[in-house]
Amino acid sequence: MSVHLLLSAGRGPQECTWALARLLRRLEVDATRQNLETHRVQTVPGDRPDTYRSVLIQISGAGAEAFAASWTGTLCWQAPSPYRAGTGRKNWYVIAQPCQVDTPRTTFAEADVDIVACRTGGPGGQHRNKASTAVRATHRPSGIVVVVDTERQFSLNRRIAMRLLRQRIEDGDETAGRAVTTARWHVHDELVRGNPTRVERPETPKQDLASQEQTRRRP
């Protein structure tokens, strides 16, 4: 099982690109703990070192879908800004959405095409009116239908019909691929600040934990 998750800082400030890098590493550590594999398919760096404007990550393994769902939505990295000491804001938001990366290509095989000889009206003389030289070709998997009657011979019309079907299927695959890419880019504009589905914070250093434990044990 494999799932693609797109993380985006949207149009947020530079702190959001910094937060995305931290959330990404937290996600990868979490995935490793759950015996899942991650792969950074595509990264768009931010303006500062070690920041990302967006990252497309692939998550693979048993339970990948449930894991991706736990990281889907508005994510919040809660920490002071590393760039602006004077700001009091500590919540930096990132959007994470599952997305489709590739569309399946349609395999064209003549065995999947139904050919029917038919007659068509219009100019062409007595031969076209009396003989069934036109071709109605149907590609069963996609449902695409073409009718060709440009030639006076059935075999030529059949050849043209096959070529037209193949071209329409290829055009349809390209259109579907562009739609997937467009949908992926729309994720960048879907970031909603506030009401996060997940809040993450920097880990507390071990020495701080030890100090807190000692404080709790004091009489």
Beta strands, then each sheet from edge to edge (+ up, - down):
strand 1: 2-8
strand 2: 37-45
strand 3: 52-60
strand 4: 73-78
strand 5: 91-98
strand 6: 113-118
strand 7: 134-139
strand 8: 144-148
strand 9: 198-200
sheet 1: 2+ 3- 1+ 5- 4+ 9+
sheet 2: 6+ 7- 8+
end
